[in-house]
């Protein structure tokens, strides 16, 4: 290979790598907009080279905390609220990770249904369960300085009733 051809090939390879890094450097999840036949090879190359990171170590991509609260209703009309927590810090971190998966739209229905089924199975007195998902809304620093505090905001609600044929 001629030195000029080799230099040109290296420049093209470097340019292609920089283009892929640029593509995935935004906080926009661009993989949802790239045609599938291109996205898979770009993702594979980006995964091997580190160009597919979305630079997740920057704060804007840090996922906000998510928590889930449940309301259980019994046949006698009584209602009680329940939060799943543990005295173990490790278990609570694992629960928080599971709750954060709620933010992925593709798994959301499965999580909600499985939480409802679990609660109805572990609380036989409950006739229905309402799942409330909240996200911690942390204001920007400028708003914090004016006195605004972080607050839990409801981002989803799901209800299920006990049915002999299963949860519906």
C-alpha positions, -999 to 999 in steps of 0.1 A, spaced: 0 0 0 13 34 -9 20 58 20 -5 83 6 -32 56 4 -24 44 39 -26 79 53 -59 85 35 -74 52 49 -63 62 85 -79 96 80 -112 81 68 -111 56 97 -105 84 122 -132 105 106 -157 76 108 -148 70 145 -152 107 153 -185 108 135 -198 78 155 -186 94 188 -203 127 178 -235 108 170 -236 92 204 -223 121 224 -256 140 226 -280 133 254 -306 124 227 -311 87 224 -302 87 187 -303 49 184 -341 52 182 -339 73 151 -312 54 131 -325 27 107 -320 -7 123 -297 -20 96 -272 8 105 -279 10 142 -267 -25 151 -232 -22 135 -228 13 149 -238 1 183 -214 -29 181 -185 -7 170 -194 20 195 -195 -6 223 -161 -20 214 -145 14 209 -162 33 237 -179 57 212 -214 45 222 -213 58 258 -236 88 255 -210 102 280 -232 90 308 -208 102 334 -221 137 330 -248 148 355 -276 156 330 -279 119 321 -280 107 358 -314 91 363 -335 107 389 -347 86 419 -379 67 414 -400 53 442 -432 32 441 -460 34 466 -489 9 467 -525 13 481 -542 -20 489 -580 -21 493 -598 -48 512 -634 -61 508 -644 -43 540 -635 -9 525 -603 -4 544 -573 9 525 -537 8 535 -506 22 519 -474 2 515 -439 9 504 -415 -19 497 -383 -12 517 -358 -32 536 -335 -26 566 -307 -37 542 -291 -8 522 -280 -33 495 -316 -46 491 -329 -10 489 -304 -2 462 -315 -32 442 -351 -21 446 -343 14 435 -326 -1 404 -357 -21 396 -379 9 401 -357 29 378 -365 4 350 -400 19 351 -386 48 330 -381 24 301 -414 24 282 -410 -11 268 -408 -28 302 -433 -5 321 -464 -26 315 -447 -58 326 -433 -42 358 -467 -27 367 -485 -60 362 -459 -81 381 -459 -56 410 -497 -59 412 -497 -97 409 -470 -99 437 -489 -77 461 -522 -94 455 -505 -128 460 -487 -117 492 -518 -99 506 -547 -123 503 -570 -98 521 -565 -72 493 -592 -70 466 -574 -43 446 -540 -26 444 -531 8 431 -495 14 421 -482 50 422 -448 57 407 -431 89 417 -399 106 405 -377 129 425 -378 163 407 -345 180 415 -346 217 404 -317 234 387 -292 252 410 -307 286 401 -341 275 414 -326 259 445 -311 293 453 -345 309 452 -358 284 477 -374 257 455 -369 222 471 -367 188 455 -401 172 454 -416 138 445 -438 140 414 -462 114 402 -453 100 368 -476 71 366 -505 52 383 -518 17 377 -547 -2 392 -555 -39 393 -582 -59 409 -583 -95 422 -600 -118 397 -603 -155 399 -590 -156 363 -560 -135 373 -551 -98 376 -569 -75 352 
